[in-house]
Each structure stands twice: as C-alpha cells, then as structure tokens.
Amino acid sequence: MSSSPLSARQDRAAENSDSEPQPKVFAAGALCWQLKKKQLRVLLIHRPRYNDWSWPKGKHDPGETIPETALREVREEVGVDVTLGIPLPTIDYQVSSGLKRVFYWAAKLEDQTPTPDGKEVDQVLWCTVDQARQKLSNPSDFEPLDALVRAHQRKELDTWPLIILRHAKAKPRSSWTRAEGDRPLAATGQRQAAAVKRLLMAWRPGRVVSSPWARCIATVSPYVKATKAKTRLADALTEANHHRKPAKVQGVVEGLFDKERAVVLCTHRPVLPSVFKRLANHMGSSLRSQLPSVDPYLAPGEIVVCQVAKERIVSVEQFKPFED
C-alpha cells in the first residue's frame, strides 16, 4: 500500500476543490529563523542555476511524506538538521509539468552553521526581514515570510511539538486468544512502526509517553531505539483503564505541558476522544475544529501534531506515515 504524502487536512482540501487545477508536482522546505539581539533573522539561499534568492526547498521523492521532504531538502541544500515548527502557507505556481505546490514550515536554527552544498546552492545568507524582502526573487515567497513575522509578533513562533499517535495496525482481536494487552502488531503494523519512526524525525520528540500494552510499545520502539528518547509508560492510557477511569487520561495529557519540551503520546483508538477533549482546552475554536472528531479519529500509525507556545496550542496538523 502507499499513502498520500499530504496531511489529512490537505487531502480533504484537494477533494473539496475538484474544479480547481490539482498539483502535479509537490515540494517542501523551511524558513529557518533565529533571533539575534532580539531581532528576527531568516536564512536565504542563492541558486546559481536560476540566479535567484529563495528559501531552502526541493521536490518530494516517492516513499516519503511531505515533512520528511522538508527535512531532507534543508539538509541537502544547507547542511543542517532542523526540526519543524509551525506550518506556514503553501505556495502554488506553474512549472513546465503543471501546477507545483510547495509546503513550508518554520524551523528554529541556533547551534548549527548553514553551509551551501555547492551545486544547487552556492551562497547562504542570514538577513533581517526587511533585507529578505529586498532580496527574494519570487514575490510568492513573501507569503510564508509574512506569516512567520505575524507569528513572531503574536509570540507564536517559538514553539514545541506535542504529538498524538495511534498505535500501528495490530493483529485482529478475533485471532488472538491470550491477554489483550499482549496482542502484537500485524506485519503491516511493523512496517508502519518503521515509517512512524521516520516521520517522527521531523519533530524529534525527546520524550515518549505510551500505553504499556504491547502494540503501543512496538509502535514507538523503532523511534525510541533510533533516538534514545526517554520513555514513560502510563497505565491510564490502556483501553481497559480508560474504560474504567477516563478522567485519568486527561490528567496524563495535561502533564505533557509541564516540561514544555517535545513529546509524543501513543495510545489506542477508544482513548483518543478523551485525549483530544483535553487538548481542546488549550486552543481556540478554529483549531478545535481541526481535531479529529469522528470514529476512528486516526488511522493506525497516524499522528496529530500540535505546536505549543507556552501552554497554548497554536497549530494542528495530521499525517499518516508512508507505507511501502
């Protein structure tokens, strides 16, 4: 099977705009930013092939999700590993093969030195917002920049990710005769878990909070092994304990906000409504409408990414891992 590289929200937007031209080419990148003497600076690249100044970005490759594309392209073009912050406006424009759509995220960059790859990119430049507006070659590149500036002014740019993950596909209940907590992942689920690992690298949470049941542990294990993320098992997140005491799940979710550091929570489909109910208390009504609200809420292995500024959620995205 293969999944769309787009987020669920972007897929729905495409379905609802059948009368409009659909993109033939997808790309992704990031607006890398930093604060220097309290002044916002952004990273521009110069491409000798086009003799233009723009943002680090590039075409989507088969077998990866759009967030993975953004990470790979930034790494290839300017030699830094970023984690994705808030989503920024997408840009559409025509190329020879048809409509091209470019997805952008904000990416805070502090301790790494960008270095041009020497082929696609021959110069990199940190500059102020005004300088960027003077140098950008494509006027459409102003839109994500303007959104970045507005987020900075609202104090919603410097964020950390809170990620909700439904465990990958498990063996059917009907074929499992032992304890429900021991029911393992199916073969498809094991492949999904490997894809979840790659997708989570876009935000690289250093903390994992999971149901102790086998299928949740197996879903997060590839990521934990790759990153050495700290893991905490929370009994309240199991299906059985949630059925008895659903309020305890909301306490676990509330605790995710305490350390203000990137975290992923892995749980089961029946538990998700309680999780999203608590998250809704940390966001405005427009974002609440973007939370999954219909059973099954998330597909196996699917994630919701919330960007948090202090204790307020300022963006919501939804992604499925790419399956082979």
C-alpha positions in Angstrom: 0.0 0.0 0.0 1.0 3.6 -0.4 -0.3 6.7 1.3 -0.6 10.3 0.2 2.4 12.5 1.0 -0.1 15.1 2.1 -1.6 15.7 5.6 -5.2 14.6 6.1 -6.3 18.2 6.1 -4.6 18.9 2.8 -6.1 15.8 1.3 -9.5 17.0 2.2 -8.9 20.4 0.8 -7.9 18.8 -2.5 -11.1 16.6 -2.5 -13.2 19.7 -2.0 -11.7 21.7 -4.8 -12.3 19.4 -7.8 -13.0 22.4 -10.0 -9.5 23.9 -9.4 -6.3 22.6 -11.0 -4.6 19.9 -8.9 -0.9 20.0 -8.3 1.3 17.8 -10.5 4.5 18.4 -8.5 5.0 18.6 -4.7 7.9 20.2 -2.9 8.7 21.2 0.7 11.1 23.3 2.6 11.6 25.5 5.6 12.1 29.1 6.7 15.0 28.8 9.0 15.0 31.5 11.6 16.8 32.8 14.7 16.8 35.8 17.0 20.0 37.9 17.1 19.9 40.8 19.6 16.2 40.2 19.8 15.8 40.8 16.0 14.3 38.2 13.8 16.6 36.9 11.1 15.8 34.4 8.3 18.0 32.2 6.1 18.1 32.8 2.3 19.8 30.6 -0.3 21.1 31.6 -3.7 20.7 29.1 -6.5 23.2 29.6 -9.4 21.1 27.7 -11.8 18.3 30.3 -11.6 20.4 33.1 -10.2 17.7 33.7 -7.5 17.3 34.1 -3.8 14.7 31.9 -2.1 14.1 29.5 0.8 15.6 26.0 1.2 13.2 23.6 -0.5 13.0 20.8 -3.1 10.9 18.2 -4.8 9.1 15.4 -2.9 10.6 11.9 -3.5 8.4 8.8 -3.7 8.3 6.9 -0.5 8.5 9.9 1.9 5.9 12.2 3.5 6.0 15.9 2.9 7.5 16.6 6.3 10.3 14.2 5.5 10.8 16.0 2.2 11.3 19.3 4.0 13.9 17.9 6.4 15.8 16.1 3.6 15.9 19.2 1.3 17.1 21.5 4.0 19.8 19.0 5.0 20.9 18.5 1.4 20.9 22.2 0.4 22.4 23.9 3.5 23.8 21.0 5.6 21.7 21.4 8.8 19.3 19.1 10.5 16.2 21.0 11.5 13.0 20.1 13.4 9.7 21.5 12.1 7.9 24.2 13.9 4.6 25.8 12.9 3.3 25.2 9.4 3.4 28.2 7.0 1.3 29.0 3.9 1.8 26.8 0.9 2.8 28.3 -2.4 1.4 27.3 -5.8 2.9 28.2 -9.1 3.2 26.9 -12.7 6.1 24.9 -13.9 6.6 23.1 -17.2 4.9 19.9 -16.0 1.9 21.7 -14.4 0.9 23.2 -11.1 3.6 23.0 -8.4 2.8 23.2 -4.7 5.4 23.9 -2.1 4.8 23.3 1.6 6.8 25.3 4.2 7.4 25.2 7.9 9.2 27.5 10.3 12.4 25.9 11.7 14.4 27.5 14.5 18.1 27.2 13.9 20.5 28.2 16.6 23.6 25.9 17.1 24.3 24.9 13.5 26.2 26.7 10.7 24.4 26.5 7.4 26.8 25.6 4.5 25.8 25.6 0.9 26.1 22.3 -0.9 28.0 24.0 -3.8 25.8 22.5 -6.5 22.1 23.5 -6.0 23.1 26.3 -3.6 26.3 28.4 -3.8 25.5 31.0 -1.1 23.6 31.3 2.1 22.7 34.5 3.9 21.2 35.3 7.3 19.3 38.6 7.0 16.7 40.7 8.6 13.1 40.5 7.4 13.4 43.8 5.5 16.6 42.6 3.8 14.8 39.3 2.9 12.0 41.3 1.3 14.6 43.2 -0.8 16.5 40.1 -1.9 13.7 37.5 -2.5 13.4 36.9 -6.3 9.9 35.4 -6.3 7.1 37.6 -4.9 5.2 34.5 -3.9 7.9 33.8 -1.3 6.7 36.8 0.7 3.6 34.9 1.9 5.3 32.4 4.2 7.7 35.2 5.3 4.8 37.4 6.3 3.1 34.5 8.2 6.4 33.9 10.0 6.6 37.6 11.1 3.0 37.6 12.3 3.6 34.5 14.3 6.7 36.1 15.9 4.7 39.2 16.7 2.0 37.1 18.4 4.7 35.2 20.3 3.6 32.0 18.5 6.8 31.3 16.6 9.0 29.8 19.2 7.0 26.5 19.8 7.5 22.9 20.8 5.6 19.9 19.4 3.1 17.8 21.2 2.3 14.7 19.1 -0.6 12.2 19.5 0.0 8.8 17.9 -2.5 5.9 17.4 -0.6 2.6 17.6 0.1 0.8 14.3 -2.1 -2.0 13.0 -2.3 -4.9 15.4 -3.3 -8.5 14.9 -7.1 -8.9 14.8 -8.8 -9.4 18.1 -10.7 -12.3 16.6 -7.5 -14.3 16.0 -5.9 -13.5 19.4 -6.8 -15.8 22.4 -4.3 -14.5 25.0 -4.3 -11.3 27.1 -5.5 -8.3 25.2 -2.5 -6.2 26.5 -0.2 -8.7 24.8 -1.7 -8.5 21.3 1.1 -7.7 19.0 1.4 -5.7 15.8 0.5 -7.3 12.5 3.1 -7.5 9.7 1.6 -4.3 8.2 1.8 -2.7 11.7 5.5 -3.5 11.9 6.1 -1.7 8.6 4.0 1.2 9.8 6.1 1.4 13.0 9.2 1.8 10.9 7.5 4.5 8.9 6.3 6.2 12.1 10.0 6.4 13.2 11.0 8.2 10.0 8.0 10.6 10.2 8.6 11.5 13.9 12.2 12.6 13.0 10.6 15.7 11.6 9.9 16.9 15.1 12.3 14.6 17.0 10.5 14.4 20.4 12.8 13.6 23.2 10.0 12.2 25.4 7.6 9.3 24.7 4.6 8.6 26.9 2.9 5.4 25.9 0.3 2.8 26.9 2.2 -0.2 28.3 0.3 -2.6 26.1 2.4 -4.5 23.6 1.1 -2.9 20.4 1.8 0.7 21.6 5.3 -0.2 22.8 6.1 -1.9 19.5 4.9 1.2 17.6 7.2 3.6 19.3 10.2 1.2 19.8 11.9 1.8 16.4 11.8 5.6 17.1 13.0 5.1 20.7 15.9 2.8 19.7 17.0 5.3 17.0 16.9 8.4 19.2 17.3 7.2 22.8 14.1 9.2 23.7 13.1 8.9 27.3 10.0 6.7 27.6 7.3 6.6 30.3 4.6 4.0 30.4 1.2 5.3 31.6 -1.3 2.7 32.7 -4.1 5.2 32.3 -3.6 5.1 28.5 -4.7 1.5 28.1 -8.1 0.7 26.8 -9.1 -1.1 30.0 -8.1 1.6 32.4 -9.6 4.3 30.2 -12.9 2.4 30.2 -12.9 2.4 34.0 -11.5 5.9 34.7 -11.4 8.1 31.6 -10.6 11.2 33.6 -7.2 9.8 34.4 -6.3 10.0 30.7 -6.9 13.8 30.7 -4.6 14.1 33.7 -1.8 12.4 31.6 -2.4 14.7 28.7 -2.3 17.8 30.9 1.0 16.6 32.3 2.5 16.7 28.8 2.5 20.5 29.0 4.5 20.7 32.2 8.1 20.5 30.8 7.4 22.5 27.6 9.5 20.0 25.6 8.8 17.9 22.5 6.8 14.8 23.4 4.8 12.1 21.6 1.9 10.2 23.3 1.0 6.7 21.9 -2.4 5.2 22.7 -5.4 3.3 21.4 -8.4 4.3 19.3 -11.0 4.2 22.1 -8.8 6.5 24.2 -8.4 9.2 21.6 -11.6 11.2 22.3 -10.5 11.8 25.9 -7.1 12.9 24.6 -8.5 15.3 22.1 -11.0 16.6 24.6 -8.2 17.7 26.9 -6.1 19.2 24.1 -9.1 21.3 23.1 -8.9 23.2 26.3 -5.5 24.6 25.2 -6.7 26.0 21.8 -9.1 28.4 20.2 -12.3 27.3 18.5 -10.9 27.4 15.0 -8.2 25.0 15.9 -10.6 22.8 17.8 -12.5 22.2 14.5 -9.3 20.7 13.1 -9.0 18.0 15.7 -10.4 14.5 14.6 -13.9 14.2 15.9 -15.3 11.1 14.1 -14.6 7.5 15.0 -11.9 6.0 14.3 -10.3 9.5 14.8 -6.9 8.4 13.5 -5.9 5.5 11.3 -3.4 3.0 12.7 0.0 4.8 12.8 -1.5 8.2 12.1 -0.4 11.3 14.1 -1.7 14.7 15.1 1.0 17.3 15.6 0.2 20.3 17.9 2.7 23.1 18.1 2.6 24.7 21.5 3.7 28.2 22.6 3.9 28.1 26.4 0.7 26.1 27.2 -1.4 27.3 24.2 -1.7 25.2 21.1 -1.2 27.4 18.0 -1.3 24.9 15.1 -2.7 21.4 14.4 -1.6 19.1 11.6 -2.4 15.5 10.8 -0.2 13.0 9.0 -0.1 9.3 8.0 3.2 7.5 7.8 4.1 6.4 4.3 3.6 2.6 3.9 5.6 0.6 1.4 
